[in-house]
Amino acid sequence: MMMWLLLIGLGCFLASYLLKKNDDVGAGELSAHQRRKIVLNILTFGLAVVAGFAIYLNINPYVDFVRVITASTNWGWFFETPIGAFITALIGMFIWVVFQIFELLPEILKKDMQTIRNLIHNMENHIVLPIFPSDLPVIRELKRHHNNTPTRWYRTANRIRTGVYAADLLLCMFQYPPLDGGADGVWLFLQAGSFSDINWINLLFVLITLFAVEAIYHAYQWIKQMKAYLGRAERSSQTVETSYRVDR
């Protein structure tokens, strides 16, 4: 935890130094574009720090889950050795990566403009077969399958994402139980619980491990788009300035 606090403090110091730098440079002060670029770089650094902390919290439930499974096997003694613990960590990390891919897949697909254009084109040009009451059941099923083809892959990705999020929630609650006492604690809370029974720190960890990676992904995409916009604006400004000098 101390390492993360030091990194955050370093980022704040860097931000303060860079943003105040042009107060001391007189005629060589930073342009508005340069200041925005510095701010975006600082945000990128801070996002990387937050991402590292979120990934650490998110991987732990998977590693512990694999550790519980391996400990119950006949080879449990092996997984208690350093090599076995390393293998357990690798398996947990692999499962976590697979889960994150399925959780982010619909968002990644929506960020690809070419994929969206292809989907819209296929939907607009897809021939929809009419379904009649007189059709045989197998014919109706085949027609529905045909009519839903353009969007099936996206809807399937969303269903998988929902299932993976549910499994992720269970693993996170196993690692960071928001209620003490296990299943009995949950039952008592449902019967006559109060907010004082909730472990708010663990609940916060559950929310972080569930949604932090996706939130960080969206934040990264926003910073990436802003950098691209500033880059285009700078090139356009340089082109205009060059044209002005040539005209003179």
C-alpha positions as CSV (number, residue, x, y, z in Angstrom):
1,M,0.0,0.0,0.0
2,M,2.9,2.4,0.8
3,M,4.2,1.9,-2.7
4,W,0.9,3.0,-4.2
5,L,0.8,6.1,-2.0
6,L,4.3,7.0,-3.0
7,L,3.4,6.7,-6.7
8,I,0.3,8.8,-6.3
9,G,2.3,11.4,-4.4
10,L,4.9,11.4,-7.2
11,G,2.2,11.9,-9.7
12,C,0.7,14.9,-7.8
13,F,4.2,16.5,-7.4
14,L,4.8,16.0,-11.1
15,A,1.5,17.6,-12.0
16,S,2.1,20.6,-9.7
17,Y,5.6,21.1,-11.1
18,L,4.7,20.9,-14.8
19,L,1.5,23.0,-14.5
20,K,3.4,25.8,-12.7
21,K,6.5,25.6,-14.9
22,N,5.4,28.3,-17.3
23,D,5.0,30.9,-14.5
24,D,8.9,31.0,-14.4
25,V,9.8,30.7,-18.0
26,G,8.7,34.2,-19.2
27,A,8.7,34.4,-23.0
28,G,9.1,30.7,-23.3
29,E,5.9,29.8,-21.6
30,L,4.0,26.7,-22.6
31,S,1.3,26.9,-25.2
32,A,-2.3,25.9,-24.4
33,H,-1.8,22.7,-26.4
34,Q,1.4,21.8,-24.5
35,R,-0.4,22.3,-21.2
36,R,-3.3,20.1,-22.2
37,K,-0.8,17.5,-23.4
38,I,1.0,17.6,-20.1
39,V,-2.3,17.2,-18.2
40,L,-3.2,14.2,-20.4
41,N,0.2,12.6,-19.7
42,I,-0.3,13.1,-16.0
43,L,-3.7,11.5,-16.2
44,T,-2.2,8.6,-18.1
45,F,0.4,8.1,-15.3
46,G,-2.3,8.3,-12.6
47,L,-4.5,5.9,-14.6
48,A,-1.6,3.4,-14.8
49,V,-1.1,3.6,-11.0
50,V,-4.8,3.0,-10.4
51,A,-4.9,0.2,-12.9
52,G,-2.0,-1.6,-11.2
53,F,-3.8,-1.4,-7.8
54,A,-7.1,-2.6,-9.3
55,I,-5.5,-5.5,-11.2
56,Y,-3.8,-6.6,-7.9
57,L,-7.1,-6.6,-6.1
58,N,-8.9,-8.3,-9.0
59,I,-6.4,-11.1,-9.5
60,N,-6.3,-12.1,-5.8
61,P,-9.7,-13.8,-5.7
62,Y,-8.8,-16.0,-8.7
63,V,-5.4,-17.0,-7.3
64,D,-7.0,-17.9,-3.9
65,F,-9.8,-19.8,-5.7
66,V,-7.3,-21.9,-7.6
67,R,-5.3,-22.4,-4.4
68,V,-8.4,-23.7,-2.6
69,I,-9.1,-26.1,-5.5
70,T,-5.5,-27.4,-5.7
71,A,-5.2,-27.8,-1.9
72,S,-8.2,-30.3,-2.0
73,T,-6.5,-32.6,-4.5
74,N,-4.0,-35.4,-4.0
75,W,-1.3,-33.1,-5.3
76,G,-2.1,-30.4,-2.6
77,W,1.3,-30.9,-1.1
78,F,3.0,-30.0,-4.4
79,F,1.1,-26.7,-4.7
80,E,2.3,-25.7,-1.3
81,T,5.9,-25.6,-2.6
82,P,7.3,-22.4,-4.2
83,I,7.0,-23.9,-7.7
84,G,3.5,-25.1,-7.0
85,A,2.5,-21.7,-5.6
86,F,3.9,-20.0,-8.7
87,I,1.9,-22.4,-11.0
88,T,-1.2,-21.6,-8.9
89,A,-0.6,-17.9,-9.4
90,L,-0.2,-18.4,-13.2
91,I,-3.4,-20.4,-13.5
92,G,-5.3,-17.8,-11.5
93,M,-3.9,-15.0,-13.6
94,F,-4.8,-16.8,-16.8
95,I,-8.4,-17.3,-15.6
96,W,-8.6,-13.6,-14.7
97,V,-7.3,-12.6,-18.1
98,V,-9.9,-14.8,-19.8
99,F,-12.7,-13.3,-17.6
100,Q,-11.6,-9.8,-18.4
101,I,-11.6,-10.4,-22.1
102,F,-15.2,-11.7,-22.0
103,E,-16.2,-8.8,-19.7
104,L,-14.7,-6.2,-22.0
105,L,-15.4,-7.8,-25.4
106,P,-18.7,-6.0,-26.1
107,E,-17.1,-2.7,-25.2
108,I,-14.0,-3.4,-27.4
109,L,-16.3,-4.3,-30.3
110,K,-18.2,-1.0,-29.9
111,K,-15.0,1.0,-29.9
112,D,-14.0,-0.4,-33.3
113,M,-15.8,1.9,-35.8
114,Q,-15.2,-0.4,-38.7
115,T,-16.9,-3.3,-36.9
116,I,-19.9,-1.0,-36.1
117,R,-20.1,0.1,-39.7
118,N,-20.0,-3.5,-40.9
119,L,-22.7,-4.5,-38.5
120,I,-24.9,-1.7,-39.5
121,H,-24.3,-2.5,-43.2
122,N,-25.1,-6.1,-42.7
123,M,-28.3,-5.3,-40.7
124,E,-29.5,-2.9,-43.4
125,N,-28.9,-5.2,-46.2
126,H,-29.9,-8.4,-44.5
127,I,-33.0,-10.1,-46.0
128,V,-35.6,-10.7,-43.3
129,L,-37.7,-13.8,-44.0
130,P,-41.4,-13.5,-43.0
131,I,-42.6,-16.0,-40.5
132,F,-46.1,-17.3,-41.2
133,P,-48.4,-19.2,-38.8
134,S,-48.6,-22.0,-41.4
135,D,-44.9,-22.6,-41.3
136,L,-43.7,-25.9,-39.8
137,P,-42.0,-25.5,-36.4
138,V,-38.6,-26.3,-37.9
139,I,-39.1,-23.8,-40.7
140,R,-40.0,-21.1,-38.1
141,E,-36.9,-21.9,-36.1
142,L,-34.7,-21.7,-39.1
143,K,-36.2,-18.4,-40.2
144,R,-35.7,-16.9,-36.7
145,H,-32.1,-18.1,-36.8
146,H,-31.6,-16.5,-40.2
147,N,-33.2,-13.2,-39.3
148,N,-31.1,-12.9,-36.1
149,T,-27.8,-13.7,-37.7
150,P,-26.4,-10.2,-38.1
151,T,-26.7,-9.4,-34.4
152,R,-26.3,-12.9,-32.9
153,W,-22.6,-12.6,-32.2
154,Y,-23.0,-9.3,-30.3
155,R,-26.0,-10.6,-28.2
156,T,-24.0,-13.7,-27.5
157,A,-21.1,-11.7,-26.3
158,N,-23.4,-9.7,-24.0
159,R,-24.9,-12.9,-22.5
160,I,-21.4,-14.3,-21.9
161,R,-20.4,-11.0,-20.3
162,T,-23.3,-11.2,-17.9
163,G,-22.5,-14.8,-16.9
164,V,-18.8,-13.9,-16.4
165,Y,-19.7,-10.9,-14.3
166,A,-21.9,-13.1,-12.1
167,A,-19.0,-15.6,-11.6
168,D,-16.7,-12.7,-10.9
169,L,-19.1,-11.3,-8.3
170,L,-19.1,-14.7,-6.5
171,L,-15.3,-14.9,-6.5
172,C,-15.0,-11.4,-5.2
173,M,-17.5,-11.9,-2.4
174,F,-15.6,-15.1,-1.5
175,Q,-12.4,-13.1,-1.3
176,Y,-13.9,-10.0,0.3
177,P,-17.1,-11.1,2.1
178,P,-19.3,-8.0,2.7
179,L,-21.0,-9.8,5.6
180,D,-19.2,-11.7,8.4
181,G,-20.3,-15.3,9.3
182,G,-20.5,-16.8,5.8
183,A,-23.9,-18.2,4.7
184,D,-25.3,-17.9,8.2
185,G,-24.4,-14.2,8.3
186,V,-26.2,-13.7,5.0
187,W,-29.3,-15.5,6.3
188,L,-29.3,-13.4,9.5
189,F,-28.9,-10.2,7.5
190,L,-31.8,-11.1,5.2
191,Q,-34.0,-11.8,8.3
192,A,-33.2,-8.8,10.4
193,G,-30.1,-7.1,9.1
194,S,-28.9,-3.5,9.5
195,F,-26.3,-1.4,7.7
196,S,-24.0,-1.8,10.7
197,D,-23.6,-5.5,9.8
198,I,-22.0,-4.7,6.4
199,N,-18.3,-4.7,6.1
200,W,-18.1,-1.5,4.0
201,I,-14.3,-1.9,3.3
202,N,-14.9,-5.3,1.8
203,L,-17.9,-4.1,-0.1
204,L,-15.8,-1.3,-1.6
205,F,-13.2,-3.9,-2.6
206,V,-15.9,-6.0,-4.3
207,L,-17.0,-3.0,-6.3
208,I,-13.5,-2.1,-7.3
209,T,-12.6,-5.6,-8.4
210,L,-15.8,-5.9,-10.4
211,F,-15.9,-2.6,-12.2
212,A,-12.5,-0.9,-12.0
213,V,-11.0,-2.6,-15.0
214,E,-13.9,-1.6,-17.3
215,A,-13.9,1.9,-15.9
216,I,-10.1,2.2,-16.4
217,Y,-10.6,0.9,-20.0
218,H,-13.1,3.6,-20.7
219,A,-10.9,6.3,-19.1
220,Y,-8.0,5.1,-21.2
221,Q,-10.0,5.3,-24.4
222,W,-11.1,8.8,-23.5
223,I,-7.5,9.9,-22.9
224,K,-6.5,8.2,-26.2
225,Q,-9.2,10.1,-28.1
226,M,-8.2,13.4,-26.5
227,K,-4.5,12.9,-27.4
228,A,-5.5,12.1,-31.0
229,Y,-7.7,15.2,-31.1
230,L,-4.9,17.4,-29.8
231,G,-2.5,15.8,-32.3
232,R,-4.8,16.6,-35.2
233,A,-5.4,20.1,-33.9
234,E,-1.6,20.7,-33.6
235,R,-0.9,19.5,-37.1
236,S,-3.7,21.6,-38.4
237,S,-2.3,24.7,-36.6
238,Q,1.1,24.0,-38.0
239,T,-0.2,23.7,-41.5
240,V,-2.1,27.0,-41.2
241,E,1.0,28.7,-39.8
242,T,3.2,27.3,-42.6
243,S,0.7,28.5,-45.2
244,Y,0.6,32.0,-43.6
245,R,4.4,32.2,-43.8
246,V,4.5,31.1,-47.4
247,D,1.9,33.6,-48.4
248,R,3.9,36.4,-46.8
